[in-house]
């Protein structure tokens, strides 16, 4: 069987394993652990393709939530999604994706940072940048009224969980951006473990305590939950940052979506009602995923890496929401964005492959015989001597 066929079957197996594992664990009240066994299955089925294994694991969570919500009693609302989230701040599916990557790669990949300069300045820069970005977002969010840290917002329903979602998102975005920025320094290239770890630490020792102090306003809820959510968000960002440093296409996808959501946050959301905003977000996310996938396909001449790049951003957003849950108690301000993120990730997986395929075909048709062929970071150009031998 061709490799593409084996990959498709393996991904289908992971998508089936996610709901099956979730249903089995739900029977013993351990649904929050579903991400880890699913990740082990993905790593075993996609051995040698670690990036695909991690992506398949996260899509296993999408399948698990959709199947779980459809088979549970409608009167239970979002209970399945909430139980899967465990306590807010438990990134079980991201842990599963990391396990899938490690199993598929056969352990930690070797770094290639020899001769690239000292790592200490880049590591320090990653920690400081993450601290500044995360704390800046937290302060700005409270100043702009994006987070209120009250049990019930008069205009926003159960605002505690919406604020927790932001407590996860801000550190995640900060750690990804800090890792990428530090990776551009002379000593930071290919240090895909040291830089995200330093960014997480810088975020944890600064933004974590700040988040705790802000959450003291929610008198009915323990602020330590907000602190845990902040640390989990930084962990999600560290995993995504490591992927961004190893895969150029993934880096593009993550940064594009971080910039998109930052702009939307500054604007206070997309115009229109909550439902209109959700529909607009689906359209914008899908279009951006298509653009990123096509852009990566034309640069890297690889459909697989282009698809991974296209879905990276939506999966980062979904990883944040699946960590908190839908929490559909008496308002839709958390429930509707939760399902918007879920459907956006699904639409990205549908739209990115054909966009990448078309872009790659267009690139192949436009490349001349003497033009460079770019694959990832490498570039190959036929030498004049080789061209003369072909003519003879």
Beta strands, then each sheet from edge to edge (+ up, - down):
strand 1: 373-375
strand 2: 378-380
sheet 1: 1+ 2-
end
